[in-house]
Amino acid sequence: MELDLDESSLAIGRIERALSRIEKALADRESRPAPAAAPPETASQSALKAEVAAVIGELDRLINEAKHG
């Protein structure tokens, strides 16, 4: 399967939006005071990890298609 220009543009758009959400989440985290003890993983941390995994997946797909396309 070869990615066409439209599919590549959509993938890049998804990556850009995910990176923007990650950047915002990290900025929000920096603005909050640090907890005294490390709490268990929160929903926002899980969501952030999912965003990172999605970006990595999109990048892997684009790289794979570039190598074989």
VMD Tcl script that draws the C-alpha trace (Angstrom):
set ca {
  {0.00 0.00 0.00}
  {1.44 3.32 -1.04}
  {0.45 6.54 0.68}
  {-0.68 9.28 -1.64}
  {-0.18 12.97 -0.96}
  {-3.63 13.40 0.65}
  {-3.09 10.49 3.05}
  {0.37 11.78 3.93}
  {-1.02 15.25 4.59}
  {-3.73 13.80 6.82}
  {-1.16 11.75 8.74}
  {1.06 14.79 9.20}
  {-1.96 16.77 10.41}
  {-2.76 14.07 12.98}
  {0.85 14.12 14.17}
  {0.84 17.92 14.46}
  {-2.40 17.93 16.47}
  {-1.16 15.18 18.77}
  {2.12 17.00 19.35}
  {0.20 20.18 20.15}
  {-1.90 18.28 22.73}
  {1.26 16.79 24.23}
  {2.91 20.22 24.40}
  {-0.16 21.70 26.12}
  {-0.35 18.83 28.61}
  {3.32 19.25 29.50}
  {2.91 23.03 29.89}
  {-0.14 22.49 32.12}
  {1.83 19.99 34.19}
  {4.69 22.47 34.69}
  {2.29 25.15 35.90}
  {0.88 22.92 38.65}
  {2.69 22.54 41.98}
  {4.60 19.29 42.39}
  {2.92 16.71 44.66}
  {4.68 15.68 47.86}
  {4.67 12.00 46.93}
  {4.46 10.39 43.54}
  {0.79 9.49 43.06}
  {-0.34 6.57 40.94}
  {-0.68 7.27 37.24}
  {-3.49 9.71 36.55}
  {-5.89 9.76 33.63}
  {-4.01 12.72 32.14}
  {-0.75 10.77 32.26}
  {-2.43 7.82 30.56}
  {-3.85 10.14 27.90}
  {-0.43 11.71 27.37}
  {1.15 8.27 26.93}
  {-1.57 7.37 24.43}
  {-0.87 10.57 22.46}
  {2.85 9.77 22.34}
  {2.11 6.22 21.20}
  {-0.19 7.57 18.46}
  {2.50 9.95 17.20}
  {5.08 7.18 17.16}
  {2.66 4.91 15.28}
  {1.96 7.56 12.64}
  {5.66 8.29 12.21}
  {6.48 4.58 11.92}
  {3.77 4.20 9.27}
  {5.04 7.17 7.27}
  {8.66 5.98 7.48}
  {7.68 2.45 6.44}
  {5.72 3.75 3.46}
  {8.58 6.07 2.47}
  {11.01 3.15 2.49}
  {8.75 0.94 0.40}
  {7.00 3.58 -1.73}
}
mol new
graphics top color blue
foreach p $ca { graphics top sphere $p radius 0.5 }
foreach p [lrange $ca 0 end-1] q [lrange $ca 1 end] { graphics top cylinder $p $q radius 0.2 }
display resetview
